Amino acid sequence: MNEPQTSSLRKDFRIFRDPGFLVTLLLIGLLAAIGAYILVHASNRYGIPIRDYWR
């Protein structure tokens, strides 16, 4: 009866501490970084070089 009340917002955001969510987030970030690197590298080699615009 004397349990501390936890807000529903805290219960909803608990998913972000779940190890499965963090691993999935890491994998998606890693795949996005690899994809961006491949696109920039291919563009610099075969297309219009992006490297000159980043300086």
N, C-alpha and C positions, 0 to 999 in steps of 0.2 A: 504494500500500500504506500510505502514511503520511497518508492523508486523515483529517481530524478527523471524529469520529463526531458525527452530528447525531441528536438524539433524535427518535423518532417523534412525540412530542407537539409538538415545534417544527414538524415537517412538517405536522401536522394543523392547527395554528393559523396557518399561513402563508396560508390562505384569507382571513383577516380583513384582510390587507394588499393583497389583490388589488383593483385599481381598479374592476373590474366589481361586486364585492361592495359596495364603499364607495358607488358611485353608486346601486346598488339600495337600500342602507340609507338613503341620503339621500332618495331618492324616496318610499320607504315612510313615512319620518318626516314628510316634507312633506305627503303625502296624509293621514296620520293627524291632523296639526295642522289642516289645512284642514277635515277632517270634524268634528273636535271644535269648531272655531270655528263652523261652520254649525249644529251641534246646539245649542250654548249660545246662539247668537244667535236661533235659531228658538224655543227654549224661553223666552227672555226676552221675545220679542215676542208669541208666540201661546199660550204655556202658562204654567206656574207659573214665575215669575222665579227664576233661580238666583243672580243677582247679589246679592240680599239675604243669602243664606246664606254668601257668601264674605268678608264683612266681619268 
